[in-house]
Amino acid sequence: MKQISCEHETDVIQALRSGEWTKELRLHLAECQDCSQALHLAEALHEEARRAKILCNPPDPHWILQRSRRIAREIAMRRMARLLAAMRILAAVYVVAATGWFLRGYAAFQYREVASAMHGAAREFALMGAIVAAVCVFAGLWPILRESSESGAR
Amino acid sequence: MEDARTIAAWITPGRELTAADEEGFRRLYEATSRPLWGYLQHASGRPDVADDLLQETYCKFLLRRAPAMDEAQTRSYLFRIATNLLHNRYRSRDDNAREEPAEYGADTDEDARLDVQEAMRHLKPRERELLWLAYVEGMSHAEIAAATGLGTMSIRILLYRARQKASEFLRPQRTKS
């Protein structure tokens, strides 16, 4: 494979950064066109970096930290809002299904028989309702419990 | 350098910020913000863009809840975020061409400064990034690969080409086209 740059280039750059030049490296630099080109460019860029440091006036870290905390709070709020929306849809579906089931039962039986029919299916219906309610409660509590356990671990 | 849990705790909603949190972040910020700003300013060619992207970089760093990292990894991670933000900006604004450089004030070596700035104007953003990371930050090829998302093997070739291109503008005997 054709060598495209000198293997000592990294050493030259490190020496420029640290100011520690070995005699061998100086001798190599005098002979190697690649390394002298790299050094010339690196010196020019270091000069740019020095000017940039003078110009640099970074914002207060307190402000950045507060901004990050605000964004994190907004993300958490959005996540909770999405969860609440999903739970509202689930609740609506549940109400529609329960109404449908009730109306179907009501239509199928005479009025006098509705009570006894419902009585027969009441246990199954109540169990299904309890399971759906438990799932909804758990889904609502899950992010809160997870957040609390993460805070507790810290 | 702070560990990942400490960093995540700084931005946990509902948790009060303590003086130790502030001090921890300030240490991290002071150790990394100036080199990062220099990189952003050089790659974008604009101090105002560098200011904006510097803030974005730290916000993203805090919000991503990165895994535990040592000092070098944190530095590399910050440069990676900054590089991604620069690329997002290039994509959204289509301003790959380097904008007019800012005035740095009085200078003793004005010709050399103009040479560097002209060289940078003729380079692609990716080439400016590579040169800065290699020659100013002193990163190894592997570190540059981690910071830019390029392959380690490609760095050597791309860096060589970028250096050749930039050096043409630094030669005192060059003729301006």
Interface residues (C-beta under 8 A of the other chain):
Chain A: I4 S5 T10 I13 Q14 R17 Q37 A38 H40 L41 A42 A44 L45 H46 E47 E48 A49 R51 A52 K53 I54 L55 C56 P58 P59 P61 H62 I64 L65 R67 S68 R69 I71 A72 R73 I75 A76 E147 E150 S151 A153 R154
Chain B: R5 T6 A8 A9 W10 I11 T12 P13 G14 R15 L17 D21 E22 F25 R26 Y29 E30 S33 R34 W37 G38 Q41 H42 P47 D51 L54 Q55 Y58 C59 L62 L63 A102 Y104 G105 D107 D109 A112 R113 D115 V116 Q117 A119 L131 W132 A134 Y135 V136 G138 S140 R156 I157 L159 Y160 R163 Q164 A166 S167 L170
